[in-house]
Amino acid sequence: MGMFTPAKRKEARLVTEQLTAGFVALQAFWALANAGVLAAMAEAPIVPAQFAQRANMSSQVLTALVEYLAAQGLLEETAGSYALAAPGRQLMEHAATLELVRGHQGVLFMLEHLLGQLKTYGHGVERRTHIVAKAQGQRRYGEIFPAIERLVHKARARVALDVGCDAEDLLLFIAKKQPRLTGLGLSETESLAHLANEAFAREKLAQRVRAAACPFADFQLQPLAALQRADFPAAVWQRVDCVIACDAFGEISARPEGITRFMKKLVEAFPRAAIIVAMPCANDAFLAQTGGPELDLLLRLTQRTLMPEEQWETVFIRAGLEVSQRVRLHTDGFTVWTLAAK
């Protein structure tokens, strides 16, 4: 039991953050060294936006890498200009360390290929695994799932549709708390739906909670047609009075205009349903999570950004929805909204 003490958890989190940050920082450092950026910094400070063309890099990418390395203490910033900090100079002077990183590129690419064999394609371009989704679910039990469950209860829902049921944890959590609720979950593949239904059966919930294969891309285009093709009784899905979308749009693939179109279609399909959306937002809590700075760097390198809470609510308004409940959470910078058609 000692391994689960708060002190041990804190120590494990610290080690994980150090390993993650160290690995990403070395990769970013090697990339800038290979592009000649660090050699230029060794001679004089640079302004990323001005140096980008010389480095044959986009201004956004170079700025993201430089700011990340400054946050890790390898570079230092003065009035918008960046130079090598003492640890960065030491790393530059020991070229063998950078060559070691370069030598492991083949291994890293092979590892990515092997991990790819375990992955399924989730919403948009974001690749997910059931294992990753389960890990997310375990972290979200403490704050996010209870917040969503309370909003479902307040909405007095009788038939709830979870549009992101790749990991069954959320629907399972809500159904166990609300014995009168019927739950439907959409999974990306038949295998994920099978895993979810096995979990519902183990908890003796199979009579009122079930999952079916229905790719989110299909549901996004034609919600009602996708439900008709899914393995749900029409008499059940036609009574849906609550739609739940927890992190359903993907941190990388979400686009405001695409989400607006989807939300409009949800309103058309379920005009009287409460719509509960839970998404990470651009705020300090997101950066404070384990791996937050690295996730932020990934988003910036792909020229995507998390939307702040205000932008999400603009999307909702444009879709013909109004916010009736808003709950700000600490975990992963989430905000949860209950929405209703105007």
N, C-alpha and C positions, 0 to 999 in steps of 0.2 A: 504493500500500500504506500510505502515511502516514496515511490517514484511518481505518485500523483499529488504530492503536496504542493501548495501554492509556490513555495520557494523553488521546487524542482521545475514546475511549469514555467516560472519566470526565467530560470536559467536556460531551459530548453528553447524558449522563445528567443532569448538573447543570442544563443549560439546559432539558431536558424537565421536570424536577421544578419548576423555577421557573415555567415557562409553565403547567403544570397547576395548581400551587398558586395562582398569581396569578389565573388565570381562575376557579377555584372560589371563592377568597376574595372576589373582586369580586361574584360572583353571590350568595354568602351575605350579604355586607355590604349589598348593595342590597336583598335580601329583608328584612333586619332594619330597614333604614332605612325601607322602605315600610310596615312594620308598626308603626312608631313606637317600636321598641325602642331604637334608638340615640339618639333625641332624649331619651328618658327617662334613658339612661345619661349623657348630657351634663350632666344636672342632678344625678344622684346614682347611686351604684352600685345594681345590681339583683341579686336572686337569681332565676335563671331559673325555678325551680319555682314561686315565688311570683308571678312576673310573667306567667306563661303565659296565664292567663285574661284578663287585661287586654289582652294582645296578640292574643287570639283564636287562639292556637296551642297545640298539644299540648305538655305539659311535656317529653316526650322529644325532640321536634323542636327546640324552642327551646334546650334544654340542649346538644344535639348541635351546633347551629350556633354557639352562644356558645363552647363549648369548642374547636371547630375554629378560630374566629377568634382566640381567645386563643393557640392554638398557633402561629398565623401572625403574632403580634405586633401585631394590630390592637386587641385588647382586653387588659386585664390583670385578674388574679384576686387577690383578697385575702379569705381566710377564707370562701370560697364565694360572695362577691359579685363582680360583674364591672362594670368601668368602661371607658371608652374610653382606650386607650393613646395616646401622642403621635401615632404614624402614623395611628391611627384618627380622631383629632380633625382632623388635617390633611385627611384624605379627606372628612370631614363638612363642613369649611369650604369645600371646592372642589366644590360641588354639581354643577358642569358635568361632572366626571368620572363621577359616578354617573348623570347623565342620559345620558352617552355609552353606558354599559353598558345602560341602559334602551332607548336607541335601537336597539341592536343585537339586541334580543330577537327581533324578526321574522326577522332573518337567521339567528339561532341555531335558531329553530323550523323554518325552511325547511331548514337543513342537517340537522337531525335527521330530517326527513321524507325527504330525499334518501338519507341513510344507511340509513333504514329499508327502502328499496327493495332494498338489497344484503343485507339480513339474512334469516336463516331463524330459525325458532323452535326453540331448543334445549331442554334439559331443564327442566321446570317452566315458570316464567314468564320465564326468562332468555333474551334474544335473543342469538344468536351468529352470526358469519359464519365461513366457511371461512378467510378472511384472518386474522381475529382468532385463530382456533384454531391456524392455522399459526404466527402470531407467538408464541403461548404455547408451542407445541411447540419452537420454536427456542430460547426461553429455558430450557426444561426439559431440553434435551439434556445439559447439563453435569452435573446432579446428580440430578434427579428420575427421569428415564428409566433411568439406570444402576442406581439403587437398586431400582426396580421389576424390572428385568431380572434382577438378582442374586437377588431373592426368587423370581421365576418359576423360575430355575435351581435354587435350593435346594429348591423344591417338586417338582422332577423332573417338571414338567408335560410332557405330550405333545400335548394339544389345549387351547389357551388361547382364551378368549372375552373380547374387549375390548368392554365395554358402552358405551363412549364414543368411537367411532371416527370422529367427524366430521372430525378431522384425523388422517390415517393414520400420523402420525409415530411414535407410541409402538409400535404393532404392528409397524411397519416396523423400528424400532430393535431390538426384541426378536428378531424373526425372523432378522435378519441376524446376530445374535450366536449364535443357537441353530438350527443347520441341521436339526435333527431335529424341530423344533416345527411343528405345524400351528396356524395362527392364523385366528380368525374375528372380524370386527369389525362392530359394529352402528352404522349411520349413520342420521341423522334422515330423510334424503330419498334418493330414487333418484339425484339429481345428485351428492350428496356420496359415495354409495357408488361411483358411476362414477369420480369423481376418485380415490378411494382405490384402486380396482382398477387404474386406469391407473398409479398410482405403484408398486403391487406388480408389475405387468407390466414396467415399466421396469427394476426391480431383479431380474427373472427369478425372482420368488417366487410367481407367479400359481398354480402347481400346488399350493402348500401354504398360501397365505395369501389370503383373500378377504374382501370386505365386502359387506353386504347392507343394504337399507333396512329399518329396524325402529325406529320412534320409541320413545324411551326410556319415554315415558308408557305405551305398550302393553306393553313388556317388564316395566315395573315392576308392572303389574297381574297379568299372566299370563306369566311367563317362558317356559315350555315351549310354550304356545300361540303366543306371538309368534315363537319360533324355528321352529315348524312352518310359519308363514306366510312366513317369510323365505326367501330363495333359497339355503338351505344344504342339502346332502345330509344326510338324517337319520342316515346311518351315521357322519357326522362329528360333528355337534353332540351326538349321544347319548354320545359319548366325551369330552366336555369334562371336564377334571380340574383346570382352573384358571380362575377368573373374575377379571377385572381391572376395577376401577372407579377410574379416575384423574380426580378432580375431576368426577365424573359427576352429582353431585346439585345442582350450581349453588350459587354463593356466596350467592345471594339467596333461592332457593326452598327450600332444605333445611329440613325440619322434623324434629325428633327422632322424633316418633311415626310419621311417614310413612316415615322411613328404617328404623325398627325393623320395620315391617310388610314393607317390601321385602326386608330382609335375611332375615327368616323365610321368605319365599317362595323366596329364593335357596337357603337351606339345604334346603328341601323339594325343589326342582328338582335340586340338585346336592349331595346329602348327603355325598359323599366328596371333593368338590373343595376345593382350597385357594382361599380368597377373598382377593384382595389389594386393599386399599382405600388410596388416596392422596388426602388432602384437606388444604387449608390450614386451619390451626388458629388460634385466637385467641392470639397471642403476640407478642413484640417483633419477631421476624423478619418477620411479616406487615406490621407498620407500617413497618419499615425498607425494604421494597421500593419501587421507583419507583411513585409514586401510591398508596402504602399508606394515608396519612392520608385521601386523598380517597375511596378505596374504603371505608374505615371509616366516613366520614361518610355515604356513600350507603347503607350497610347500616343505619346508625342512623336515617336519615331514613325508610327503609322499615320501621322497627321490626323489623329482623332483626339478628342478630348471628352472627358466626362462633362455632362451638362450640370450647371448649378441648379439649385431648386427652383429659382425664378424662371429659368428657361423651360424646365419641365412644365411648370404651370401655364406658361404661354402656349405650349404645345396642346395642353388639355383644353384651354379656352378656344383655340382655333379649331379643335375637333368638336366643339359644341358641348363641352363638359364643364361642370363647375365643381370646385373642391368643397366637400362638406366636412371632411376630417383631414387633418395633417398631423403626422407624428414624426418628429425628428429623433433619430436613434444614433447611438455612438458607434455600434458595430459597423465597420466598413463604410461609414459615412452614409448609411441608408436613410432615406425618408420614405414613409408609407402614406399614401393618400387614399381616401375613399372619394370616388367621383360619381356624379349623377348627371344624366342628360338635362340640359337646361329646359 
